[in-house]
Amino acid sequence: MKKLWVYILAGLAVLVLAGCGKKGSEGNAGSSKAYVYKAEEIKIEGLEKDTNYSDFTIKDGRIYLWNTKWLEEGSKITIISAGLDGSDVKSFDINLKESSYLSWMNLDGQGNFYFIYDEYSQVETDTEEGEWRDDYYLLKLDDSGREVWKQPLNQAGQEYWVEWMHLLADGRIAISEQDGITFYDADGNISGNVSCPDKKDGSVYFLQDGTVVVNSYNDKTNKSTLRKLNVDTGELSEEYAIPGNSGSYSLYPGTESDFLLVGNGGIFAYNLGDTELKKLMDFIDSDLTSSYAYNVCSVSEKELYGMMNDELTGFDVLMKFTKVDPKDVVDKKVLTLACNDINWEIRKHVVEFNKTNPEYRIQITDYFQYNTEDDYTIGTTRLNTDIVSGKVPDILVLNENLPLESYMAKGLFEDLYPYIDKDDAFRREDFFPNVLKAYENNGKLYRLVPRFTVYTVTGKTADVGDRTGWTLQDLRDVMASKPEGMEAFAEMTRDSMLSYSIQMTGNQYIDWESGKCSFNSESFISLLEFVKEFPEQLPDDYYDNVLRGELNSWFREEKVLLDRTSLYSFSAYNYTKKGTFGEDITMIGFPSEEGKGSSIRGELELAMSSKSKNKDGVWQFMRYFLTDEFQGATQYEWPISMKHVDALAEKAKKRPSYEDENGNIVEYDEVFYLNGEELPISPMTQEEVDEVIAFIKSVDQLNSNHQDLLNIILEEAAPYFAGQKNVKEVVDIIQNRVQIYVNENR
């Protein structure tokens, strides 16, 4: 069944917003004070507090919003209008029978409403089943919801659909259909039509000056582009490209500009043909915990309205945003934070920090904004360039594409151990010592890692024993005892196997502190020989071969020996043991000469600049991620705090539960699906919990995520896999290139 609200949402773009003004284009220069707006919730008089609005818009100084209630048969739409402050409320209901929908709501200056009404119904025919068909109508209602007229748009049995409907400034009603645009007069009678042979599918927007703009995808450039549509001729203008990554923004008609663009960072103004966006509002500078606003309408660039989701209630709220004069923004010391695509938890904490800290305020630069649809690496490249040139932010949110070893070797990061040691709330022994040790450089801790995942390789204990590590020869010996056709790892090609092996053990071939590499060792030669045994591509019938059976049964039925396990929680272990394998397991790790095949990866990493002039303020911000508040809320990775892992262990020993609508606690079983059956997974025992914690504490190497390093190895190993070079030639080349890479990044 179609969802009514989807159709209602489609009507947003057609409503003409109040106000108009001079257009202009400016750059993004300026302090964060220039982008501060005061946010206020607009409460509509007489409506329940937790009413969820399907949508809203503004017309002639009034707010129009509606919500939908689904009934046993059909639905009820409530249309509500109010003053901009939420007072003077008027409303009426529209009752629709099942499979009937309204879309493309328009308003005229006399209080009348226009809709496209779609009635999907079954009509009698000579057959028993009858016939289902769509009947479309142009519907006009007065300000009380009374039907004024209803004009049929299609004939019975005709293939028909409506792309959009809009009330033009001259009073005509334009309906874009599959073949063109048909015009109707104020009484619903056809007054003309025009063919649109070049019309493109896509979103449509109606600007303040009456311009119709189509947002469509250009197959040649692989970009979304904007084009003006002349409704009287059906012709499209030249293409306009939104600067940067157009996919990062939602578009809404503006008042003093053609468009308002809304992204995770804030709201921007854009005019067709502009080469850059003009920033209006920054959500974080405005102390908004929500990362996004939608259905944005503007009275002016200083008075905006939009909807946001209330994180506490989960309901949508209607908001008014009023620009704050920069001189009225309180002065604080500014701490800079740089990232490439802001983490929502960091965003939330930045807002809370800015609200509550009397001395410091954090300003974020998200380099993700510089990425384009053609190149998603521009942000990281620009961030690295800024850091190398000396523009090191006070706080840096790290990612695997940055040359972190180079930054640390150059002394760009502050050692965090002294801050932990001086903080009365923390002790080093509170945290997993092996994780701290793994992230040390020459005894110093340059990266804060509040949560992490352990990556390992798991097999049945009956197959691999209960040892804590093994070599490639050990693996070969086990495979030799297994049935022909059994795989060591599932779903792996040569390239994916090589990538995985480097991620798991790549750091064993590089000593970043000394700069020594050993990719021409016998150990690495053995690894390449092992990887060569994997297929270049998976067979076409890899997943559909009936002899292999269902994927979930492969590990139980000796189709596959080893599981590539992401150990991020107790439940991940429990599911792997009692579901994937169905018997005792050993987290043995990836085979390596050192016998260390498990690795740690931080799921959130932050660093403090050693050049910061406000290190105390930086620590005030960073310490939050070690507090009980943050550590206790970590569920889907391991918190670095051992006491909070102990708390998770207690939970893992109980059946999962939830609170029903009557306040009762209801327990249930986690299940594993096998050949169409649900197999219950029992809670963990104390022995199992102890095994997992002991294993976590035993892992002391980092997961290798150097993409540039991996690209070198993949590129140079290819001739060996293709039989064009012998393995000794290849490892010598890899050794030489990687050594240069390491020297350049230390």
C-alpha positions, 0 to 999 in steps of 0.5 A: 500500500502506498504511503500517504505522507510520501505524497504529501511530502511531494507537495512541499516544493509547490508552496510559494513562500512569503517575502522577497528581496534582493539576490546576492552571492557572497563567500563563506569568509567570516567568524563563527559569530556571523552564523549564529541563530536563536532557535525557538520551538513554535508550539501550535495552540490546541495541539497535543505536545507530541503531535508529529507533523507530516509537513509544513510550509509558510504562505502569506504570513501564516504557517500551514502544516498537516498530519496524517492518521491511519485508520482501520479503513483509509486515513484522516488528514488534518490541515492546520494553519496558524500565525507565525507564533503558533496562535490563531489556529484554524483546521479542518479534516479530510477523510480519505478511503483506503488506497486514496491519496492527496499530493501537491498541495497549493494555496491561492490568495483567497484561502483555497486549497488545490490538490492532486487526488489519486483514487486507486480502486477496483471496478467491476468487469466481466472477470471475477477479479475485476480490474484495479485502476488509478483515477486522478483528479484536480481537487479544489477545497475552500478554507473550511475543507469543503469541495469546490470542484473536482476535475477528472484528469485521465480517462478510464484505462489510460496510462497516466501519472502526475509529475507535479502540479503548481498554481501559477502567478497568472491564476492558471494551474499547471500539471506536468504529466507524462507527455507534457504540461496541461493548463487549467483555469480557475474553474478547473477547465483545460485552457491549453497544453504544451509538449516537453520533449526534453523534460527530465525526470527529477525533483522540481522547485518553484522559486519566488519569482515564478521560475520552475527549476528541475533538478535532474541527473546528467548521465554524461557528467554523473552529476545532479544539475539544475535547469530552468523550465519554461512552462509555456514552451516546455524548453529547458535552460542551460545546466547549473551546477551546485558548487561542491558535492550537491548530494550533501544538500537538501534544496528549498526555495529561498526569499533573498536567494533562489535556494536555501541549501541545508546540509549537516553543517547548516543552511546556505544561500545559493543563486543559480550560476553562483560559484560558491555558497553563502553560509547563513546559519551554522547549527553548532554555532547556534548550539543545536544538538540536532544535526539537520533541519528539513522543510526549511522556509524563510520569511527572510534570511534573518528569519527562518523556519524549519523542522527538527527531530527532538532527540529526547522524544523522537518527535518532529518539532517546528522551529523558528530561527532568528539571526543573532547580531554578532555583537550580541554573541558572548566572547569566549576563547575559541578552540578549533576542531577539524574532521572529515565528516563529523561524528554525531557523538562529537557534534553533540558533545561540542554543542553541550560543551559550548553551552556549558563551558564558561571559558571556551567554545569549539569551532568545527571545520568539517573538511567533508564540505570540500569533497565533490561528486567526482572526488571524495578525497579532496577533504582529506587531502586539503586537511592534510595540506593544512596540517603540513603547512602549520594550520594544526587545529587544537583538536583533530578527529583522526581517520585512517587516510591521514598520515598519522605516523608522520604527524607523530614523528614530527611532534604535532600531537600532544602526549595525553598521559600527563593529562590523564595522570593529573586528572583526579577522575582517571587512573591509567589502570582503569583502562585496558592496558594493552590498548593503551600500549598498542597506541603508544609511540615511544612510551607516549600516548598521542591518540585518545581511543575511547572505544575499540573493536578487536579483529580476529579469526575464529575456528572450531576448537575441534579443528584448530585447537585451543592455542592463541596463535598459529602459522600459515603452515599450521593452517595448511596442516589443518586444511590437509585433513579436511574434505576436498573443496573446503575453503579456509575463508569464505567469500575471498578473492586474491585481492580481498584476501591480501587486503585482509591479511595486511590489515590483520598482520601488516604492522608486523612487517613495519617498525614505525619507530625505527622505520625498518621494513621486512616485506622481502622476508620469507614470512611475507613470501609465504603469505603471498604464496598462500594468497595466490591460491585464492581465485581471482574472482568468485564463481558466478554460482558461488552463492547459488550452488546447491551443493554448498547449501545455505551460507549460514550453514557453511561453518557448521557443515565443513564447507568453510574452516575459518570466520573473519570475526569482528569482536565488538561485543559479548554478543558477537562472541556468543553469536559466533560460538552458538550460532555460526559454529554451533560448538566451542570456538577458538579465537586463534587469529590470522596465521603469522610467523609471530603467532599474533593474528588479532588486532585492535582498531579504534572506532573513535580517535582524537588528538590534541595539537602540541601547538595549541595555546589552550591545552587545558581547554582542549583537555576539558573537551577531550576528557569527556570521552573517558568519563562514565557518561560516555563509557557507560553509553558505549554498546556497539564497540568495547569501551576502553574502561574495564569497569564498563566492560564488566558491566556489559559482561553482567548484562551478557549473562542475562536474557535480553529484555525490553519494557512493553507498553504496560511497563512490564519487563519482557525477556526473549531469546536471541536467535540464529537462523539456520535452514529456515529454523530459529535456533535460540542462543543462550546467555553467556556463562561466567566462563565464557565472559572470562574467556572473552575478557582475557582474550581482549587483554591479550591483543597488543597490535593495531589493525593496519589501515594504511590505504596507500600502503595497501595500494602499493602491495596490491599493485606490485603483487599483481604481476606475481599472481598473473604469472608475469614475475616470480615472488622474489622479484615482487617482494623486493619491489614491494620492500623498496617502495614501502620503505620509501613510503615509510621514510616519507611518513615518519 
